[in-house]
Amino acid sequence: MANNKSNQLDVNEALNKSEAFFEKNKRNILGAAALLIVIIAGFFAYRNLVAKPNAEKASTMLSLGQNYFASSNYDIALNGDNMGYIGFLKIASKYSSTPAGNLANLYAGLSYAQKGDANSAVKYLEKFSTADDKMISPASMGALGNCYVKVGNIDKGITYLKKAAEKADNNTLSPIFLIQAGELLESQNKPDEAMKLYKEVKTKYGKSAEAETIDKYIQRVTK
């Protein structure tokens, strides 16, 4: 049984491990964020046909921001341009009662995350009300979990990464979030809890790319 001192969370170690894993799997994680654009664009194409004027105006404005986000112009996406686009921050505030206003919080959070401002990312990702779906919800939860880790709240980061994996329930995102959470648990000297997540990758998501190398993680925490 490890003593209390050995059980203390080494925040720097946890951050380094999480960031290293994120960089290694950046394409998959950010690919999910990029996929949001396609999903949301289709969603609003439908919403615009039935939306009230205020909501329609908000969704039209949001679509302009999506273009800036897609081209990695995060500052303009957040704050607006000089051609009438007001930015995600103002959309979220001015149209807070609309679906577009809610999604502006998500885009603002993702934009701040891409800029490396984890504290602001957490602020806006927390404001986003997750939808009941298999892509937007887990992607937003996973992003929020990673941002919590970056600001030093490891426990909350683990919680959201596990929620994201459960919500996604697929071979693309779930194994990534589970392994991230597992490595963070290892850094907290909780190998048994990490083992459960690694075994879940092996048994439940056995067809994923991560499952091909999960045995090395399991062996690492085997007593």
N, C-alpha and C positions, 0 to 999 in steps of 0.2 A: 504494500500500500504506500503510495507516494505521500510524502509529507506535504503540509500546506504550502510550503515555499515552492516546491517543485510543481505544484498545481497552479501557480500564479500564471496568468496570461502574459505571454511575451508579445506585446502588441506589434513591435517592429518585425518580429519573426513571422507573425500571422500576416501582416500586411505584405511582406516580401513574398511569401508563398502564394497568397491570393493574387497579387499583381503578376507574378511570374506565370501562374496558371492562366490568368486572363490573357496575357500576351500570347501565350502558346495557342490558345483557343479563340483568339480575337475574331478570326474570320467567321466562326460559327455563331458567336455571341452577337457580334455586330450585324451579322447577316440576318438575325432575327429582328433586330431593330429596323434594318432596311426593309424587311418584309412588311413591317407595320405600315409603311407608306403605301404599299400596294393594297393592303387590306382596308386601311382607313380611307383611301381615295375611292375605292369601290363603295364603301359604306356611305360616304357622303354624296356620291353620285345618285344614290337612291334617296337619301335624306333630303336633298335639294328639291326633289319633286314634291315633297309634302311638307317641307319645313315652313314655319311661320317666318315673316320677313326678317325679324331680328336674328333668328337662328340661321336663316339662309345667308344673311350678310356675314355672319360669323364664320360659317363654313367656307364661304368664298374667300374670305380673308385668310383662313387657315390654310387653304390650298396653296396660296402664294408662299406661305411660310414653309410648307412641305417641300416646295421646289428649292428654296434656299438650304433647307436641312439636307436634302438629297445631294446637293452639290457641296456640302461641307462648309457653307457660309454661315457658321453658327452665330456670329455676332449680329449679322443682319437678321437672321431668323429670329433671334431673341428680341432685338430692339427695333426692327423695322428699317425701311429704306426712305428715300426722299421722293418716292413715286406713289405714295398712298398706302403702302403696306405698313401696319402699325406694330407688328412683332408679336411673338408668342406671349410675352409678358403682359402686354396690354389686352390681347385677346382673352387671356385667362381672367383678367380682372374685369374688363368691360362686359364680357359675355359669359360671366361665370355660371349663369343659369342654363346655358345651352350645352349640347353635346360637344360642340366645337370648343367652347371655353374649357370644358373638362379635358379634352384631348390636347389643348394647348399646354396644359400643365405637364402632361406626359412629354410632349415634344420639348418643352422648356427644360425639363429635368434631363432628358437625353442629350440636349445641346450642351448644358452645363457639364454633364459627365464627359462628353467628348472634349470639352475645353480644359478638363482637369480640375474643375471647381466642384469638388464632391459635396461640400456643405450646401451650396445653392442647389445642386442636383437633388439632394435629399429633400430639401424644402419643397420643391415642386413635384417630385415624384410622390411624396406623401399626400399631396393635394389631389392627385389623380384618383378618381373612383374607378377601380378596375371593372371591366366588363366580364360577362360570363361567357368566355370563349377560351380556345386552346392556344392562342398566339399572343394577343395583346396583353392579357392578364399575366401569363408567366413571364413574358419578356419584361414587363414593367416591374414585376416582383424581383426578377433576377437582377435587373439594373439597380433597383433600390438596395438589394442585399449587398451588391458590390460596392455601392457608394457608402453604405453603413460601415463596411470594413475599412474603407479608405479614411473615414473620419474617426476610426478607432473603436467603434461600437461593434465588436466582433460577435457577441452573442446575438444581437439583433440581425446582423448580417447573415449568420448561420440560419436563423429562423426563417428569414425571407428566401434564402437560397433553397431551403427544404420545401417551403411553400411553392416556390416557382417550379421545382421539379415535380411535385405532386400535381400541380395545376396543368402543366404541360403534358405530362404522361405520354411522352413520345421518345423515340430513339435519338432525336436530334438534340434537344435541349436538356431533357431530364438528366442524362448521365453527366453532362458538363456541370450542372448545378450541384448534383450530388457529390461529385468528386471535389469540387471547390469547398463545399461544406465539410467534407471528410478531412481534407487537408487542414482546414482551420481547426477542426476538433482535435486533430493530432497535435497542432501547435499549443493547444490547451491541455495537453497530456490526457486526452480522453480517447484512447485507442479503441475501446470497446464500442463506443458510439460511432466512431469513424468506420469500424469494421461493418456495422449494420448497413451503412450507406454504400460502402463498396460492394457488399454482397448483393444489395438491391440492384446495383448496376449490372452485376454478373447474371443474376437470375431473371430480373424483370425486363432488363434492356439488353439482353444477350446479343441482339442483332446490331447493336450500335458499334461505331468505330472504337469507342472508349472501352467496350467490353473486351476487346482483343488484348488490351494491356492491363486490365484491372487486377490480374493476379499479382502483379508486382506491388500494388497498393495493399492488397490483402496480406501478402507475405510480410510486408513492412510492419503491420500492426499485430501480426500473430505472435502471441506470447510463447 
